[in-house]
């Protein structure tokens, strides 16, 4: 999902961040609307980008949400910076679910397609720490990138309570437009077979979940 300001920004998409400085203020004004509701934090933009350590906007929002008697809070990220707010997250108790984006077990793939994101090892370790704190964690393998299905399923079994798995279905809407070989791979029978094998391994491990 592209930001409406993207057309006017001088830098290319993905090379800049526009902090929503008034987000905590607006959220606080909406307390009555969200009271007792389900809230998804991070559906379009990762709430734990590195700039969060400068502004702490996500933490300010969590401090408001924890007082809103939510029925459920889902936080979705791929960053270890979520551990900065572990104390606050634990206050949500059983109402909290953390979705963690981890599309491959191969860090070589991560370096090609997510070069600025945390390593796969860091993500797995972060997920394990969240679970050790009593927080339910679901891995989001969406889209599935090249991986080693049986090894990936074994790693996720140690780090997640469940896994949501989906295919690459938007090759024409991302940076993959400039990578013809990658586009061809994600449309190939080999890719479909990889996804099917991973799903079978996750099913065998008791991890495959509906989100």
HELIX and SHEET records of a PDB file:
HELIX    1   1 UNK A    6  UNK A    8  5                                   3    
HELIX    2   2 UNK A   23  UNK A   29  1                                   7    
HELIX    3   3 UNK A   31  UNK A   34  1                                   4    
HELIX    4   4 UNK A   52  UNK A   55  1                                   4    
HELIX    5   5 UNK A   57  UNK A   65  1                                   9    
HELIX    6   6 UNK A   80  UNK A   85  5                                   6    
HELIX    7   7 UNK A   86  UNK A   89  1                                   4    
HELIX    8   8 UNK A   90  UNK A   95  5                                   6    
HELIX    9   9 UNK A  107  UNK A  113  1                                   7    
HELIX   10  10 UNK A  120  UNK A  132  1                                  13    
HELIX   11  11 UNK A  149  UNK A  157  1                                   9    
HELIX   12  12 UNK A  171  UNK A  173  5                                   3    
HELIX   13  13 UNK A  175  UNK A  178  5                                   4    
HELIX   14  14 UNK A  180  UNK A  186  1                                   7    
HELIX   15  15 UNK A  189  UNK A  204  1                                  16    
SHEET    1   A 5 UNK A  38  UNK A  41  0                                        
SHEET    2   A 5 UNK A  72  UNK A  77  1                                        
SHEET    3   A 5 UNK A  96  UNK A 101  1                                        
SHEET    4   A 5 UNK A 136  UNK A 142  1                                        
SHEET    5   A 5 UNK A 162  UNK A 166  1                                        
END                                                                             
